Amino acid sequence: EICACLVGSEMCIRDRIMKKVIYSFIFLFCAVLTLQAETMVVATYNLRNANGGDSTNGNGWGQRYPYIAQIVQFHGFDIFGTQEGKYPQLQDLRQAMPGYDYIGVGRDDGKRAGEHSAIFYRTDKFEVLEHGDFWLSEITDRPNKGWDAVLPRICTWGEFRDKQTGFTFLFFNLHMDHVGVQARAESAKLILEKIKEFPKKLPAILTGDFNVDQTSESYQLLDGSGIMRDSYEIADFRYAPNGTFNGFHPDRKTDSRIDHLFLTKEFEVKKYGILTDTYRSEAKESARKEQNGNFPKEVSLSKYEARTPSDHFPVMIVVEVKD
């Protein structure tokens, strides 16, 4: 009987140890999954609308969008807001970026006409729970121009869920008017009201081309709201060799940031970057090859022209969700 009790006790001890080991592995496994899934690469990118004038000047959409698609995929954007893209442009991008889809409608008719403020996202990472659009105006539910704006302006929003962790957040993307000062200020107020009034009190991200830099009234309304902060201001690390508008001139410099990413307090910004990538197109003059004694004779350089994929640089951030 004594031996049997001892054997039974040893078995109980082994069972308890095994259970602790299994529970520890499960806990660590879940913790690792959560840590990986709570990091996101978020961006905003004004694509520049496709038009004949740009094509004449050598900046046609057909030659630009493959580079835009490569930038997105190389840098691993998980979700990003776009501005100015028209329906055919968005189809080109979706085809060039397998694994991405978008939400958003045209600002001119609420369907396909006019520029969009589309939100692209990785379909393997996120699912869209709800989405919609509203106009930056006193009348938000149909196409119109608000306040002193010279064009109709639209904001697209989505409620996204991380498929792995279940983390759910709101994403707003817009393009503010380039002329209307009142329209920009009122649009900033409208966005803040939409976030506060949303039935589900969720973390929120706001991206867009705000057509004003960090010194303007509408910018201060957002950054000083107590609801959202500019990701640039709270980033642990910044890479910003230029401002965000280039006008298709890769050799110009500005300190103005007119493309912004604002976040609610649930997010931490680990890295912020303005990506000044360029590509090369054949120069108008003869593309003669140059050789130089400073590099091997097997190497030759041809005369090409540096170009930017859009008249704006994309802005990218790496964020983590706070515990």
Secondary structure, 3 states (H helix, E strand, C coil): CHHHHHHHHHHHHHHHHHHHHHHHHHHHHHHHHHHHHCEEEEEEEECCCCCHHHHHCCCCHHHHHHHHHHHHHHHCCCEEEEECCCHHHHHHHHHHCCCEEEECCECCCCCCCCCECCEEEECCCEEEEEEEEEECCCCCCCCCCCCCCCCCCEEEEEEEEECCCCCEEEEEEEECCCCCHHHHHHHHHHHHHHHHHCCCCCCEEEEEECCCCCCCHHHHHHHCCCCCEEHHHHCCEEECCCCCECCCCCCCCCCCCCEEEEECCCEEEEEEEECCCCEEEECCCCCCEECCCCCCCCCCEECEEEECCCCECCEEEEEEECC
